[in-house]
Amino acid sequence: MTTAKKETAFNRALKPSAELAAVIGPNAVPRTEIVKLVWDYIKSNNLQNPKNKRNILADTKLKAVFGKDEVTMFEMTGLLGKHLS
């Protein structure tokens, strides 16, 4: 017998803002999946700073989400939270 997973802040589906939806799509997904999708986008578009891989160089779509040209990967998660509801 399997039990249903308890809904937590991490696995609750959240709706992305229009700016974030331009990067990850419009579907509501859990926070952990959102971070994974953003990293997939960053890697597929080669947006990591070559001198410091912990920094992300924002393209036009990500700049609309982050509000600046470059963020650290630690800043990124906090900035993404502002685009979720």
Biopython code that builds the backbone (N, CA, C, O; Angstrom):
import numpy as np
from Bio.PDB.StructureBuilder import StructureBuilder

atoms = [
    (1, "MET", "N", (0.836, -1.180, 0.000)),
    (1, "MET", "CA", (0.000, 0.000, 0.000)),
    (1, "MET", "C", (0.881, 1.244, 0.000)),
    (1, "MET", "O", (1.801, 1.359, 0.810)),
    (2, "THR", "N", (0.598, 2.173, -0.910)),
    (2, "THR", "CA", (1.367, 3.403, -0.957)),
    (2, "THR", "C", (0.535, 4.541, -0.394)),
    (2, "THR", "O", (-0.689, 4.562, -0.529)),
    (3, "THR", "N", (1.202, 5.464, 0.225)),
    (3, "THR", "CA", (0.488, 6.612, 0.776)),
    (3, "THR", "C", (0.765, 7.827, -0.099)),
    (3, "THR", "O", (1.839, 7.939, -0.691)),
    (4, "ALA", "N", (-0.177, 8.713, -0.179)),
    (4, "ALA", "CA", (0.004, 9.931, -0.963)),
    (4, "ALA", "C", (1.042, 10.813, -0.280)),
    (4, "ALA", "O", (1.105, 10.895, 0.947)),
    (5, "LYS", "N", (1.858, 11.475, -1.111)),
    (5, "LYS", "CA", (2.852, 12.379, -0.544)),
    (5, "LYS", "C", (2.172, 13.592, 0.067)),
    (5, "LYS", "O", (1.241, 14.158, -0.506)),
    (6, "LYS", "N", (2.657, 13.982, 1.243)),
    (6, "LYS", "CA", (2.115, 15.158, 1.904)),
    (6, "LYS", "C", (2.578, 16.399, 1.131)),
    (6, "LYS", "O", (3.745, 16.496, 0.750)),
    (7, "GLU", "N", (1.677, 17.328, 0.907)),
    (7, "GLU", "CA", (2.047, 18.543, 0.194)),
    (7, "GLU", "C", (2.842, 19.454, 1.119)),
    (7, "GLU", "O", (2.392, 19.799, 2.212)),
    (8, "THR", "N", (4.020, 19.833, 0.665)),
    (8, "THR", "CA", (4.883, 20.729, 1.429)),
    (8, "THR", "C", (5.184, 21.954, 0.567)),
    (8, "THR", "O", (4.782, 22.016, -0.595)),
    (9, "ALA", "N", (5.881, 22.912, 1.131)),
    (9, "ALA", "CA", (6.258, 24.113, 0.381)),
    (9, "ALA", "C", (7.134, 23.757, -0.815)),
    (9, "ALA", "O", (7.099, 24.442, -1.837)),
    (10, "PHE", "N", (7.922, 22.685, -0.690)),
    (10, "PHE", "CA", (8.814, 22.297, -1.786)),
    (10, "PHE", "C", (8.091, 21.619, -2.932)),
    (10, "PHE", "O", (8.446, 21.831, -4.091)),
    (11, "ASN", "N", (7.085, 20.807, -2.639)),
    (11, "ASN", "CA", (6.454, 20.066, -3.734)),
    (11, "ASN", "C", (5.110, 20.634, -4.181)),
    (11, "ASN", "O", (4.467, 20.059, -5.059)),
    (12, "ARG", "N", (4.675, 21.744, -3.598)),
    (12, "ARG", "CA", (3.426, 22.379, -4.023)),
    (12, "ARG", "C", (3.655, 23.069, -5.375)),
    (12, "ARG", "O", (4.648, 23.776, -5.547)),
    (13, "ALA", "N", (2.760, 22.870, -6.313)),
    (13, "ALA", "CA", (2.883, 23.488, -7.630)),
    (13, "ALA", "C", (2.627, 24.985, -7.529)),
    (13, "ALA", "O", (1.640, 25.420, -6.936)),
    (14, "LEU", "N", (3.523, 25.763, -8.114)),
    (14, "LEU", "CA", (3.421, 27.215, -8.084)),
    (14, "LEU", "C", (3.341, 27.745, -9.516)),
    (14, "LEU", "O", (3.970, 27.207, -10.427)),
    (15, "LYS", "N", (2.562, 28.800, -9.696)),
    (15, "LYS", "CA", (2.390, 29.380, -11.024)),
    (15, "LYS", "C", (3.461, 30.449, -11.251)),
    (15, "LYS", "O", (3.626, 31.346, -10.424)),
    (16, "PRO", "N", (4.200, 30.356, -12.381)),
    (16, "PRO", "CA", (5.232, 31.365, -12.666)),
    (16, "PRO", "C", (4.624, 32.668, -13.193)),
    (16, "PRO", "O", (3.555, 32.664, -13.803)),
    (17, "SER", "N", (5.317, 33.774, -12.950)),
    (17, "SER", "CA", (4.906, 35.064, -13.511)),
    (17, "SER", "C", (5.092, 35.008, -15.025)),
    (17, "SER", "O", (5.681, 34.061, -15.547)),
    (18, "ALA", "N", (4.595, 36.014, -15.722)),
    (18, "ALA", "CA", (4.736, 36.060, -17.183)),
    (18, "ALA", "C", (6.215, 36.071, -17.584)),
    (18, "ALA", "O", (6.599, 35.432, -18.564)),
    (19, "GLU", "N", (7.043, 36.799, -16.823)),
    (19, "GLU", "CA", (8.475, 36.875, -17.129)),
    (19, "GLU", "C", (9.147, 35.510, -16.968)),
    (19, "GLU", "O", (9.932, 35.094, -17.820)),
    (20, "LEU", "N", (8.836, 34.822, -15.879)),
    (20, "LEU", "CA", (9.428, 33.507, -15.640)),
    (20, "LEU", "C", (8.847, 32.473, -16.603)),
    (20, "LEU", "O", (9.561, 31.564, -17.027)),
    (21, "ALA", "N", (7.581, 32.592, -16.952)),
    (21, "ALA", "CA", (6.949, 31.666, -17.899)),
    (21, "ALA", "C", (7.627, 31.726, -19.267)),
    (21, "ALA", "O", (7.637, 30.732, -19.993)),
    (22, "ALA", "N", (8.191, 32.875, -19.625)),
    (22, "ALA", "CA", (8.914, 33.003, -20.892)),
    (22, "ALA", "C", (10.159, 32.113, -20.912)),
    (22, "ALA", "O", (10.650, 31.750, -21.980)),
    (23, "VAL", "N", (10.664, 31.765, -19.732)),
    (23, "VAL", "CA", (11.855, 30.917, -19.615)),
    (23, "VAL", "C", (11.476, 29.448, -19.429)),
    (23, "VAL", "O", (12.042, 28.579, -20.092)),
    (24, "ILE", "N", (10.525, 29.158, -18.534)),
    (24, "ILE", "CA", (10.236, 27.763, -18.159)),
    (24, "ILE", "C", (8.899, 27.227, -18.662)),
    (24, "ILE", "O", (8.617, 26.037, -18.527)),
    (25, "GLY", "N", (8.073, 28.102, -19.243)),
    (25, "GLY", "CA", (6.745, 27.671, -19.681)),
    (25, "GLY", "C", (5.691, 28.083, -18.666)),
    (25, "GLY", "O", (6.020, 28.418, -17.528)),
    (26, "PRO", "N", (4.412, 28.060, -19.075)),
    (26, "PRO", "CA", (3.345, 28.605, -18.245)),
    (26, "PRO", "C", (2.766, 27.660, -17.188)),
    (26, "PRO", "O", (1.957, 28.087, -16.364)),
    (27, "ASN", "N", (3.166, 26.389, -17.197)),
    (27, "ASN", "CA", (2.563, 25.421, -16.280)),
    (27, "ASN", "C", (3.009, 25.623, -14.842)),
    (27, "ASN", "O", (4.155, 25.989, -14.584)),
    (28, "ALA", "N", (2.093, 25.382, -13.902)),
    (28, "ALA", "CA", (2.419, 25.423, -12.476)),
    (28, "ALA", "C", (3.212, 24.163, -12.126)),
    (28, "ALA", "O", (2.762, 23.048, -12.390)),
    (29, "VAL", "N", (4.385, 24.344, -11.534)),
    (29, "VAL", "CA", (5.248, 23.219, -11.152)),
    (29, "VAL", "C", (5.848, 23.493, -9.775)),
    (29, "VAL", "O", (5.876, 24.641, -9.332)),
    (30, "PRO", "N", (6.330, 22.442, -9.090)),
    (30, "PRO", "CA", (6.956, 22.644, -7.770)),
    (30, "PRO", "C", (8.231, 23.489, -7.861)),
    (30, "PRO", "O", (8.902, 23.522, -8.893)),
    (31, "ARG", "N", (8.543, 24.161, -6.769)),
    (31, "ARG", "CA", (9.722, 25.035, -6.700)),
    (31, "ARG", "C", (11.008, 24.310, -7.133)),
    (31, "ARG", "O", (11.827, 24.880, -7.854)),
    (32, "THR", "N", (11.181, 23.069, -6.699)),
    (32, "THR", "CA", (12.400, 22.332, -7.060)),
    (32, "THR", "C", (12.490, 22.130, -8.564)),
    (32, "THR", "O", (13.579, 22.205, -9.134)),
    (33, "GLU", "N", (11.368, 21.878, -9.208)),
    (33, "GLU", "CA", (11.334, 21.689, -10.658)),
    (33, "GLU", "C", (11.602, 23.010, -11.378)),
    (33, "GLU", "O", (12.227, 23.020, -12.438)),
    (34, "ILE", "N", (11.131, 24.125, -10.810)),
    (34, "ILE", "CA", (11.370, 25.441, -11.406)),
    (34, "ILE", "C", (12.856, 25.736, -11.445)),
    (34, "ILE", "O", (13.372, 26.189, -12.467)),
    (35, "VAL", "N", (13.550, 25.486, -10.344)),
    (35, "VAL", "CA", (14.997, 25.723, -10.293)),
    (35, "VAL", "C", (15.703, 24.838, -11.317)),
    (35, "VAL", "O", (16.625, 25.293, -11.994)),
    (36, "LYS", "N", (15.284, 23.581, -11.436)),
    (36, "LYS", "CA", (15.875, 22.664, -12.411)),
    (36, "LYS", "C", (15.656, 23.168, -13.843)),
    (36, "LYS", "O", (16.575, 23.138, -14.661)),
    (37, "LEU", "N", (14.440, 23.627, -14.138)),
    (37, "LEU", "CA", (14.136, 24.131, -15.483)),
    (37, "LEU", "C", (14.952, 25.383, -15.814)),
    (37, "LEU", "O", (15.413, 25.544, -16.944)),
    (38, "VAL", "N", (15.130, 26.267, -14.830)),
    (38, "VAL", "CA", (15.935, 27.470, -15.059)),
    (38, "VAL", "C", (17.388, 27.080, -15.312)),
    (38, "VAL", "O", (18.033, 27.646, -16.195)),
    (39, "TRP", "N", (17.914, 26.116, -14.545)),
    (39, "TRP", "CA", (19.291, 25.654, -14.780)),
    (39, "TRP", "C", (19.426, 25.015, -16.155)),
    (39, "TRP", "O", (20.440, 25.210, -16.826)),
    (40, "ASP", "N", (18.422, 24.253, -16.589)),
    (40, "ASP", "CA", (18.451, 23.676, -17.942)),
    (40, "ASP", "C", (18.545, 24.788, -18.979)),
    (40, "ASP", "O", (19.307, 24.681, -19.940)),
    (41, "TYR", "N", (17.773, 25.851, -18.787)),
    (41, "TYR", "CA", (17.784, 26.997, -19.701)),
    (41, "TYR", "C", (19.162, 27.670, -19.690)),
    (41, "TYR", "O", (19.711, 27.983, -20.746)),
    (42, "ILE", "N", (19.714, 27.889, -18.497)),
    (42, "ILE", "CA", (21.024, 28.540, -18.365)),
    (42, "ILE", "C", (22.091, 27.729, -19.095)),
    (42, "ILE", "O", (22.898, 28.286, -19.841)),
    (43, "LYS", "N", (22.094, 26.419, -18.880)),
    (43, "LYS", "CA", (23.119, 25.563, -19.501)),
    (43, "LYS", "C", (22.923, 25.449, -21.008)),
    (43, "LYS", "O", (23.901, 25.478, -21.755)),
    (44, "SER", "N", (21.681, 25.320, -21.471)),
    (44, "SER", "CA", (21.450, 25.177, -22.907)),
    (44, "SER", "C", (21.766, 26.459, -23.670)),
    (44, "SER", "O", (22.051, 26.413, -24.867)),
    (45, "ASN", "N", (21.719, 27.608, -22.985)),
    (45, "ASN", "CA", (22.043, 28.890, -23.619)),
    (45, "ASN", "C", (23.425, 29.411, -23.231)),
    (45, "ASN", "O", (23.770, 30.552, -23.539)),
    (46, "ASN", "N", (24.216, 28.574, -22.555)),
    (46, "ASN", "CA", (25.590, 28.905, -22.176)),
    (46, "ASN", "C", (25.670, 30.248, -21.446)),
    (46, "ASN", "O", (26.409, 31.144, -21.853)),
    (47, "LEU", "N", (24.899, 30.373, -20.364)),
    (47, "LEU", "CA", (24.808, 31.642, -19.648)),
    (47, "LEU", "C", (25.594, 31.685, -18.338)),
    (47, "LEU", "O", (25.467, 32.639, -17.570)),
    (48, "GLN", "N", (26.411, 30.651, -18.078)),
    (48, "GLN", "CA", (27.258, 30.708, -16.882)),
    (48, "GLN", "C", (28.491, 31.542, -17.209)),
    (48, "GLN", "O", (29.049, 31.435, -18.301)),
    (49, "ASN", "N", (28.914, 32.370, -16.261)),
    (49, "ASN", "CA", (30.113, 33.173, -16.450)),
    (49, "ASN", "C", (31.301, 32.224, -16.596)),
    (49, "ASN", "O", (31.560, 31.435, -15.687)),
    (50, "PRO", "N", (32.038, 32.275, -17.726)),
    (50, "PRO", "CA", (33.152, 31.334, -17.919)),
    (50, "PRO", "C", (34.270, 31.482, -16.885)),
    (50, "PRO", "O", (34.991, 30.522, -16.615)),
    (51, "LYS", "N", (34.422, 32.686, -16.302)),
    (51, "LYS", "CA", (35.466, 32.921, -15.297)),
    (51, "LYS", "C", (35.035, 32.478, -13.907)),
    (51, "LYS", "O", (35.877, 32.160, -13.068)),
    (52, "ASN", "N", (33.716, 32.455, -13.654)),
    (52, "ASN", "CA", (33.181, 32.056, -12.357)),
    (52, "ASN", "C", (31.849, 31.354, -12.599)),
    (52, "ASN", "O", (30.815, 32.007, -12.736)),
    (53, "LYS", "N", (31.873, 30.037, -12.652)),
    (53, "LYS", "CA", (30.687, 29.241, -13.027)),
    (53, "LYS", "C", (29.522, 29.407, -12.053)),
    (53, "LYS", "O", (28.399, 29.015, -12.370)),
    (54, "ARG", "N", (29.771, 29.985, -10.869)),
    (54, "ARG", "CA", (28.686, 30.203, -9.905)),
    (54, "ARG", "C", (27.835, 31.412, -10.264)),
    (54, "ARG", "O", (26.771, 31.623, -9.682)),
    (55, "ASN", "N", (28.303, 32.203, -11.219)),
    (55, "ASN", "CA", (27.555, 33.392, -11.636)),
    (55, "ASN", "C", (26.814, 33.124, -12.941)),
    (55, "ASN", "O", (27.315, 32.431, -13.827)),
    (56, "ILE", "N", (25.622, 33.682, -13.041)),
    (56, "ILE", "CA", (24.791, 33.521, -14.226)),
    (56, "ILE", "C", (24.717, 34.864, -14.938)),
    (56, "ILE", "O", (24.402, 35.889, -14.332)),
    (57, "LEU", "N", (25.010, 34.843, -16.226)),
    (57, "LEU", "CA", (24.920, 36.035, -17.061)),
    (57, "LEU", "C", (23.530, 36.039, -17.688)),
    (57, "LEU", "O", (23.205, 35.156, -18.482)),
    (58, "ALA", "N", (22.724, 37.009, -17.344)),
    (58, "ALA", "CA", (21.339, 37.030, -17.790)),
    (58, "ALA", "C", (21.219, 37.482, -19.240)),
    (58, "ALA", "O", (21.804, 38.490, -19.637)),
    (59, "ASP", "N", (20.445, 36.717, -20.037)),
    (59, "ASP", "CA", (20.066, 37.178, -21.364)),
    (59, "ASP", "C", (18.809, 38.030, -21.185)),
    (59, "ASP", "O", (18.434, 38.342, -20.055)),
    (60, "THR", "N", (18.163, 38.403, -22.272)),
    (60, "THR", "CA", (16.991, 39.281, -22.191)),
    (60, "THR", "C", (15.883, 38.682, -21.332)),
    (60, "THR", "O", (15.294, 39.378, -20.505)),
    (61, "LYS", "N", (15.594, 37.383, -21.526)),
    (61, "LYS", "CA", (14.509, 36.735, -20.762)),
    (61, "LYS", "C", (14.836, 36.667, -19.274)),
    (61, "LYS", "O", (13.985, 36.966, -18.436)),
    (62, "LEU", "N", (16.064, 36.273, -18.942)),
    (62, "LEU", "CA", (16.431, 36.156, -17.532)),
    (62, "LEU", "C", (16.580, 37.515, -16.863)),
    (62, "LEU", "O", (16.328, 37.646, -15.665)),
    (63, "LYS", "N", (16.988, 38.532, -17.626)),
    (63, "LYS", "CA", (17.113, 39.866, -17.030)),
    (63, "LYS", "C", (15.747, 40.366, -16.568)),
    (63, "LYS", "O", (15.650, 41.082, -15.571)),
    (64, "ALA", "N", (14.676, 39.983, -17.304)),
    (64, "ALA", "CA", (13.321, 40.361, -16.893)),
    (64, "ALA", "C", (12.956, 39.698, -15.564)),
    (64, "ALA", "O", (12.172, 40.246, -14.789)),
    (65, "VAL", "N", (13.523, 38.519, -15.303)),
    (65, "VAL", "CA", (13.257, 37.792, -14.054)),
    (65, "VAL", "C", (14.166, 38.305, -12.933)),
    (65, "VAL", "O", (13.698, 38.586, -11.829)),
    (66, "PHE", "N", (15.463, 38.425, -13.219)),
    (66, "PHE", "CA", (16.445, 38.784, -12.183)),
    (66, "PHE", "C", (16.504, 40.281, -11.896)),
    (66, "PHE", "O", (16.770, 40.683, -10.763)),
    (67, "GLY", "N", (16.258, 41.109, -12.913)),
    (67, "GLY", "CA", (16.343, 42.552, -12.735)),
    (67, "GLY", "C", (17.744, 43.104, -12.873)),
    (67, "GLY", "O", (17.954, 44.302, -12.684)),
    (68, "LYS", "N", (18.713, 42.257, -13.199)),
    (68, "LYS", "CA", (20.086, 42.724, -13.417)),
    (68, "LYS", "C", (20.821, 41.784, -14.362)),
    (68, "LYS", "O", (20.320, 40.711, -14.697)),
    (69, "ASP", "N", (22.014, 42.193, -14.792)),
    (69, "ASP", "CA", (22.756, 41.451, -15.818)),
    (69, "ASP", "C", (23.435, 40.180, -15.315)),
    (69, "ASP", "O", (23.610, 39.229, -16.078)),
    (70, "GLU", "N", (23.818, 40.153, -14.044)),
    (70, "GLU", "CA", (24.543, 38.995, -13.513)),
    (70, "GLU", "C", (24.128, 38.742, -12.071)),
    (70, "GLU", "O", (24.037, 39.672, -11.269)),
    (71, "VAL", "N", (23.875, 37.469, -11.745)),
    (71, "VAL", "CA", (23.528, 37.082, -10.376)),
    (71, "VAL", "C", (24.316, 35.829, -10.005)),
    (71, "VAL", "O", (24.768, 35.089, -10.879)),
    (72, "THR", "N", (24.477, 35.597, -8.700)),
    (72, "THR", "CA", (25.088, 34.345, -8.261)),
    (72, "THR", "C", (23.996, 33.287, -8.221)),
    (72, "THR", "O", (22.809, 33.612, -8.205)),
    (73, "MET", "N", (24.397, 32.027, -8.203)),
    (73, "MET", "CA", (23.393, 30.969, -8.159)),
    (73, "MET", "C", (22.623, 31.006, -6.836)),
    (73, "MET", "O", (21.496, 30.516, -6.770)),
    (74, "PHE", "N", (23.208, 31.573, -5.796)),
    (74, "PHE", "CA", (22.517, 31.676, -4.509)),
    (74, "PHE", "C", (21.467, 32.786, -4.554)),
    (74, "PHE", "O", (20.379, 32.637, -3.997)),
    (75, "GLU", "N", (21.792, 33.894, -5.213)),
    (75, "GLU", "CA", (20.830, 34.982, -5.390)),
    (75, "GLU", "C", (19.654, 34.516, -6.241)),
    (75, "GLU", "O", (18.509, 34.895, -5.996)),
    (76, "MET", "N", (19.949, 33.694, -7.237)),
    (76, "MET", "CA", (18.949, 33.273, -8.206)),
    (76, "MET", "C", (17.718, 32.671, -7.542)),
    (76, "MET", "O", (16.595, 33.025, -7.904)),
    (77, "THR", "N", (17.899, 31.773, -6.582)),
    (77, "THR", "CA", (16.745, 31.115, -5.962)),
    (77, "THR", "C", (15.844, 32.122, -5.251)),
    (77, "THR", "O", (14.621, 31.992, -5.297)),
    (78, "GLY", "N", (16.424, 33.112, -4.601)),
    (78, "GLY", "CA", (15.631, 34.144, -3.945)),
    (78, "GLY", "C", (14.875, 35.002, -4.947)),
    (78, "GLY", "O", (13.719, 35.359, -4.720)),
    (79, "LEU", "N", (15.527, 35.329, -6.049)),
    (79, "LEU", "CA", (14.885, 36.138, -7.078)),
    (79, "LEU", "C", (13.764, 35.382, -7.767)),
    (79, "LEU", "O", (12.755, 35.977, -8.146)),
    (80, "LEU", "N", (13.933, 34.069, -7.934)),
    (80, "LEU", "CA", (12.873, 33.257, -8.556)),
    (80, "LEU", "C", (11.619, 33.243, -7.690)),
    (80, "LEU", "O", (10.506, 33.239, -8.215)),
    (81, "GLY", "N", (11.788, 33.234, -6.367)),
    (81, "GLY", "CA", (10.655, 33.199, -5.447)),
    (81, "GLY", "C", (9.695, 34.358, -5.634)),
    (81, "GLY", "O", (8.497, 34.227, -5.382)),
    (82, "LYS", "N", (10.222, 35.502, -6.077)),
    (82, "LYS", "CA", (9.390, 36.686, -6.287)),
    (82, "LYS", "C", (8.484, 36.527, -7.515)),
    (82, "LYS", "O", (7.547, 37.303, -7.705)),
    (83, "HIS", "N", (8.765, 35.530, -8.333)),
    (83, "HIS", "CA", (8.003, 35.314, -9.571)),
    (83, "HIS", "C", (7.067, 34.107, -9.477)),
    (83, "HIS", "O", (6.590, 33.608, -10.496)),
    (84, "LEU", "N", (6.807, 33.643, -8.253)),
    (84, "LEU", "CA", (5.962, 32.464, -8.067)),
    (84, "LEU", "C", (4.737, 32.789, -7.219)),
    (84, "LEU", "O", (4.812, 33.562, -6.264)),
    (85, "SER", "N", (3.622, 32.191, -7.583)),
    (85, "SER", "CA", (2.414, 32.384, -6.769)),
    (85, "SER", "C", (1.591, 31.118, -6.756)),
    (85, "SER", "O", (0.534, 31.074, -6.126)),
]
sb = StructureBuilder()
sb.init_structure("model")
sb.init_model(0)
sb.init_chain("A")
sb.init_seg("    ")
for serial, (resi, resn, name, xyz) in enumerate(atoms, 1):
    if name == "N":
        sb.init_residue(resn, " ", resi, " ")
    sb.init_atom(name, np.array(xyz, "f"), 0.0, 1.0, " ", f" {name:<3s}", serial, name[0])
structure = sb.get_structure()
